[in-house]
Amino acid sequence: MLKNDASLDRMFHALADASRRQMVDRLSRGPASVSELAQPLAMSLPAVVQHLAVLEESGLVRTEKVGRVRTCTLDSAAMSRAEQWLSDRRLGWERRLDRLGSLLAADPGGPEKKT
């Protein structure tokens, strides 16, 4: 289990919004300016900046201002933490389902038996 559940909560909260997921998807292909991220979205630039603030607070995105341009990048380490949490849950469920399958296969009066 992850030590800092609050950071995981912030990550999943940030990813719960479709616009923010679209921004993360775009950033997965490389850095982008705020205006580049805003271009495909049907919202104002201030709204995009608010969404970016949520992504930054979650740790998923980092921004750097050089001159008048703010460039955003995806923090792959943060994405890896979320991915690890999901992977751990999936592994646990796969083990449970494998045990259930074994129990059902070993039961002589199980669903495979025809009368």
PyRosetta script that sets phi, psi and omega in degrees:
from pyrosetta import init, pose_from_sequence

init()
pose = pose_from_sequence("MLKNDASLDRMFHALADASRRQMVDRLSRGPASVSELAQPLAMSLPAVVQHLAVLEESGLVRTEKVGRVRTCTLDSAAMSRAEQWLSDRRLGWERRLDRLGSLLAADPGGPEKKT")
pose.set_psi(1, 146.7)
pose.set_omega(1, 179.5)
pose.set_phi(2, -71.5)
pose.set_psi(2, 145.8)
pose.set_omega(2, -178.0)
pose.set_phi(3, -73.7)
pose.set_psi(3, -35.5)
pose.set_omega(3, -175.0)
pose.set_phi(4, -110.8)
pose.set_psi(4, 87.6)
pose.set_omega(4, -178.1)
pose.set_phi(5, -67.3)
pose.set_psi(5, -27.3)
pose.set_omega(5, -179.6)
pose.set_phi(6, -63.8)
pose.set_psi(6, -39.1)
pose.set_omega(6, 179.1)
pose.set_phi(7, -68.5)
pose.set_psi(7, -35.6)
pose.set_omega(7, 176.5)
pose.set_phi(8, -66.3)
pose.set_psi(8, -40.9)
pose.set_omega(8, 176.5)
pose.set_phi(9, -59.2)
pose.set_psi(9, -44.1)
pose.set_omega(9, 179.8)
pose.set_phi(10, -64.8)
pose.set_psi(10, -38.5)
pose.set_omega(10, 178.7)
pose.set_phi(11, -63.0)
pose.set_psi(11, -49.1)
pose.set_omega(11, -178.5)
pose.set_phi(12, -68.9)
pose.set_psi(12, -33.1)
pose.set_omega(12, 174.0)
pose.set_phi(13, -61.9)
pose.set_psi(13, -45.0)
pose.set_omega(13, -179.8)
pose.set_phi(14, -62.9)
pose.set_psi(14, -39.4)
pose.set_omega(14, -178.3)
pose.set_phi(15, -79.2)
pose.set_psi(15, -6.2)
pose.set_omega(15, -179.3)
pose.set_phi(16, -72.5)
pose.set_psi(16, -16.5)
pose.set_omega(16, -178.3)
pose.set_phi(17, -97.9)
pose.set_psi(17, 132.6)
pose.set_omega(17, -177.1)
pose.set_phi(18, -62.5)
pose.set_psi(18, -38.1)
pose.set_omega(18, 179.8)
pose.set_phi(19, -65.7)
pose.set_psi(19, -40.8)
pose.set_omega(19, 178.7)
pose.set_phi(20, -68.4)
pose.set_psi(20, -37.6)
pose.set_omega(20, 176.1)
pose.set_phi(21, -63.3)
pose.set_psi(21, -37.0)
pose.set_omega(21, 177.2)
pose.set_phi(22, -64.2)
pose.set_psi(22, -39.3)
pose.set_omega(22, 177.2)
pose.set_phi(23, -64.9)
pose.set_psi(23, -44.1)
pose.set_omega(23, 179.1)
pose.set_phi(24, -62.3)
pose.set_psi(24, -41.8)
pose.set_omega(24, 178.0)
pose.set_phi(25, -59.4)
pose.set_psi(25, -45.1)
pose.set_omega(25, 179.1)
pose.set_phi(26, -63.1)
pose.set_psi(26, -42.4)
pose.set_omega(26, -178.9)
pose.set_phi(27, -69.7)
pose.set_psi(27, -20.1)
pose.set_omega(27, 177.3)
pose.set_phi(28, -66.7)
pose.set_psi(28, -18.1)
pose.set_omega(28, 177.6)
pose.set_phi(29, -93.9)
pose.set_psi(29, -2.8)
pose.set_omega(29, 177.9)
pose.set_phi(30, 137.4)
pose.set_psi(30, 168.8)
pose.set_omega(30, -179.0)
pose.set_phi(31, -59.3)
pose.set_psi(31, 154.0)
pose.set_omega(31, 178.6)
pose.set_phi(32, -150.6)
pose.set_psi(32, 151.0)
pose.set_omega(32, 175.0)
pose.set_phi(33, -77.8)
pose.set_psi(33, 163.6)
pose.set_omega(33, 178.9)
pose.set_phi(34, -59.8)
pose.set_psi(34, -41.8)
pose.set_omega(34, -179.6)
pose.set_phi(35, -66.4)
pose.set_psi(35, -33.7)
pose.set_omega(35, 175.6)
pose.set_phi(36, -65.5)
pose.set_psi(36, -39.7)
pose.set_omega(36, 178.5)
pose.set_phi(37, -68.7)
pose.set_psi(37, -33.5)
pose.set_omega(37, -177.6)
pose.set_phi(38, -75.4)
pose.set_psi(38, -27.6)
pose.set_omega(38, -171.7)
pose.set_phi(39, -50.7)
pose.set_psi(39, -50.5)
pose.set_omega(39, -177.3)
pose.set_phi(40, -81.4)
pose.set_psi(40, -6.1)
pose.set_omega(40, -175.1)
pose.set_phi(41, -92.0)
pose.set_psi(41, 141.3)
pose.set_omega(41, 178.8)
pose.set_phi(42, -89.9)
pose.set_psi(42, 65.4)
pose.set_omega(42, 178.8)
pose.set_phi(43, -154.7)
pose.set_psi(43, 165.9)
pose.set_omega(43, -179.0)
pose.set_phi(44, -73.8)
pose.set_psi(44, 160.6)
pose.set_omega(44, 177.7)
pose.set_phi(45, -61.3)
pose.set_psi(45, -42.1)
pose.set_omega(45, 176.0)
pose.set_phi(46, -59.1)
pose.set_psi(46, -35.8)
pose.set_omega(46, 177.8)
pose.set_phi(47, -66.1)
pose.set_psi(47, -39.8)
pose.set_omega(47, 177.4)
pose.set_phi(48, -61.7)
pose.set_psi(48, -42.6)
pose.set_omega(48, 179.8)
pose.set_phi(49, -62.4)
pose.set_psi(49, -38.2)
pose.set_omega(49, 177.2)
pose.set_phi(50, -64.8)
pose.set_psi(50, -42.2)
pose.set_omega(50, 177.1)
pose.set_phi(51, -63.5)
pose.set_psi(51, -40.7)
pose.set_omega(51, 177.9)
pose.set_phi(52, -63.2)
pose.set_psi(52, -35.5)
pose.set_omega(52, 177.7)
pose.set_phi(53, -61.3)
pose.set_psi(53, -40.3)
pose.set_omega(53, 177.7)
pose.set_phi(54, -63.9)
pose.set_psi(54, -43.1)
pose.set_omega(54, 179.0)
pose.set_phi(55, -64.8)
pose.set_psi(55, -37.9)
pose.set_omega(55, 177.5)
pose.set_phi(56, -66.9)
pose.set_psi(56, -44.9)
pose.set_omega(56, -179.8)
pose.set_phi(57, -61.9)
pose.set_psi(57, -30.6)
pose.set_omega(57, 179.7)
pose.set_phi(58, -76.5)
pose.set_psi(58, -17.0)
pose.set_omega(58, -178.2)
pose.set_phi(59, 91.2)
pose.set_psi(59, -1.9)
pose.set_omega(59, -178.0)
pose.set_phi(60, -75.7)
pose.set_psi(60, -29.9)
pose.set_omega(60, -175.0)
pose.set_phi(61, -128.0)
pose.set_psi(61, 143.2)
pose.set_omega(61, 173.7)
pose.set_phi(62, -119.9)
pose.set_psi(62, 144.8)
pose.set_omega(62, 177.0)
pose.set_phi(63, -125.2)
pose.set_psi(63, 152.6)
pose.set_omega(63, 178.8)
pose.set_phi(64, -140.9)
pose.set_psi(64, 131.2)
pose.set_omega(64, 180.0)
pose.set_phi(65, -102.4)
pose.set_psi(65, 123.3)
pose.set_omega(65, 176.0)
pose.set_phi(66, -123.9)
pose.set_psi(66, 111.5)
pose.set_omega(66, -175.3)
pose.set_phi(67, 66.8)
pose.set_psi(67, -125.3)
pose.set_omega(67, -179.7)
pose.set_phi(68, -97.6)
pose.set_psi(68, -0.8)
pose.set_omega(68, -175.3)
pose.set_phi(69, -106.0)
pose.set_psi(69, 127.0)
pose.set_omega(69, 174.0)
pose.set_phi(70, -100.5)
pose.set_psi(70, 119.1)
pose.set_omega(70, -179.0)
pose.set_phi(71, -104.3)
pose.set_psi(71, 135.1)
pose.set_omega(71, -178.5)
pose.set_phi(72, -108.8)
pose.set_psi(72, 141.4)
pose.set_omega(72, 175.3)
pose.set_phi(73, -134.4)
pose.set_psi(73, 151.6)
pose.set_omega(73, 177.9)
pose.set_phi(74, -83.4)
pose.set_psi(74, 135.5)
pose.set_omega(74, 176.0)
pose.set_phi(75, -90.4)
pose.set_psi(75, 101.3)
pose.set_omega(75, -175.0)
pose.set_phi(76, -64.7)
pose.set_psi(76, -27.8)
pose.set_omega(76, 178.4)
pose.set_phi(77, -65.3)
pose.set_psi(77, -40.0)
pose.set_omega(77, 178.3)
pose.set_phi(78, -65.7)
pose.set_psi(78, -42.5)
pose.set_omega(78, 177.8)
pose.set_phi(79, -62.0)
pose.set_psi(79, -37.0)
pose.set_omega(79, 179.4)
pose.set_phi(80, -64.7)
pose.set_psi(80, -36.7)
pose.set_omega(80, 178.2)
pose.set_phi(81, -64.2)
pose.set_psi(81, -43.4)
pose.set_omega(81, 178.4)
pose.set_phi(82, -65.3)
pose.set_psi(82, -42.0)
pose.set_omega(82, 179.1)
pose.set_phi(83, -62.5)
pose.set_psi(83, -40.3)
pose.set_omega(83, 179.5)
pose.set_phi(84, -64.4)
pose.set_psi(84, -41.1)
pose.set_omega(84, 178.8)
pose.set_phi(85, -61.5)
pose.set_psi(85, -46.1)
pose.set_omega(85, 178.9)
pose.set_phi(86, -63.3)
pose.set_psi(86, -41.1)
pose.set_omega(86, -179.8)
pose.set_phi(87, -62.8)
pose.set_psi(87, -41.3)
pose.set_omega(87, 178.4)
pose.set_phi(88, -62.5)
pose.set_psi(88, -41.9)
pose.set_omega(88, 178.4)
pose.set_phi(89, -64.3)
pose.set_psi(89, -44.9)
pose.set_omega(89, -179.1)
pose.set_phi(90, -61.3)
pose.set_psi(90, -43.0)
pose.set_omega(90, -179.8)
pose.set_phi(91, -60.6)
pose.set_psi(91, -43.3)
pose.set_omega(91, 178.6)
pose.set_phi(92, -61.4)
pose.set_psi(92, -43.5)
pose.set_omega(92, 179.1)
pose.set_phi(93, -67.9)
pose.set_psi(93, -38.6)
pose.set_omega(93, 178.1)
pose.set_phi(94, -61.8)
pose.set_psi(94, -41.0)
pose.set_omega(94, 177.9)
pose.set_phi(95, -62.9)
pose.set_psi(95, -43.5)
pose.set_omega(95, 179.0)
pose.set_phi(96, -62.6)
pose.set_psi(96, -43.7)
pose.set_omega(96, -179.7)
pose.set_phi(97, -67.0)
pose.set_psi(97, -36.2)
pose.set_omega(97, 176.3)
pose.set_phi(98, -63.1)
pose.set_psi(98, -42.0)
pose.set_omega(98, 178.5)
pose.set_phi(99, -64.1)
pose.set_psi(99, -42.5)
pose.set_omega(99, 178.3)
pose.set_phi(100, -61.4)
pose.set_psi(100, -44.2)
pose.set_omega(100, 177.8)
pose.set_phi(101, -60.1)
pose.set_psi(101, -41.1)
pose.set_omega(101, 178.4)
pose.set_phi(102, -65.0)
pose.set_psi(102, -42.4)
pose.set_omega(102, 178.8)
pose.set_phi(103, -63.8)
pose.set_psi(103, -43.1)
pose.set_omega(103, 180.0)
pose.set_phi(104, -66.4)
pose.set_psi(104, -38.2)
pose.set_omega(104, 179.7)
pose.set_phi(105, -69.7)
pose.set_psi(105, -31.4)
pose.set_omega(105, -178.1)
pose.set_phi(106, -83.7)
pose.set_psi(106, -16.0)
pose.set_omega(106, -177.0)
pose.set_phi(107, -77.9)
pose.set_psi(107, 113.0)
pose.set_omega(107, -178.1)
pose.set_phi(108, -66.1)
pose.set_psi(108, -23.2)
pose.set_omega(108, 179.4)
pose.set_phi(109, -102.0)
pose.set_psi(109, 19.4)
pose.set_omega(109, -177.1)
pose.set_phi(110, -71.3)
pose.set_psi(110, -172.7)
pose.set_omega(110, -174.3)
pose.set_phi(111, -66.3)
pose.set_psi(111, -16.7)
pose.set_omega(111, -179.5)
pose.set_phi(112, -77.1)
pose.set_psi(112, -23.5)
pose.set_omega(112, -176.6)
pose.set_phi(113, -71.2)
pose.set_psi(113, 128.0)
pose.set_omega(113, 178.4)
pose.set_phi(114, -106.3)
pose.set_psi(114, 138.0)
pose.set_omega(114, 178.8)
pose.set_phi(115, -110.8)
pose.dump_pdb("model.pdb")
